[in-house]
Amino acid sequence: MNVIVGRPPAVYDLICEKIGMPPATAIFTYAPDVYSPGGTHLVTPDLEVHENVHMAEQLEMTAKKWWARYLDDPQFRLEAEMRAYRAQYAHAKRLVKDRNRLARYRVGLAFSMAGAIYGRVMTFDAAYREIGR
């Protein structure tokens, strides 16, 4: 996975305008690369799984079309992120055998999914349930 320190082309300002200012640790896939505006170089294996879901979707429909739909359609954004979070959680389930640690990880994913970074497209409880499906 190629991580570029900088803003993803053509969409960062739109992300800020339509969803809000992302945290400094946020990374963005704009196929075929991943961008880190805040300079985060470390993409953990679970985040790589998450971003690879977006990468495959963007390579199928083009990054430009994917991002246009992602920013204009909250339902599409919810579905795209839920696919990525489910894949990320499934990856963790294969590696983490301590159920308490895995539950805490799922809570963190649910807080993220339900948060401002995605435009608060769902509640924490719904995110927690859906990630574990």
Disulfide bonds with the S-S distance in Angstrom:
none
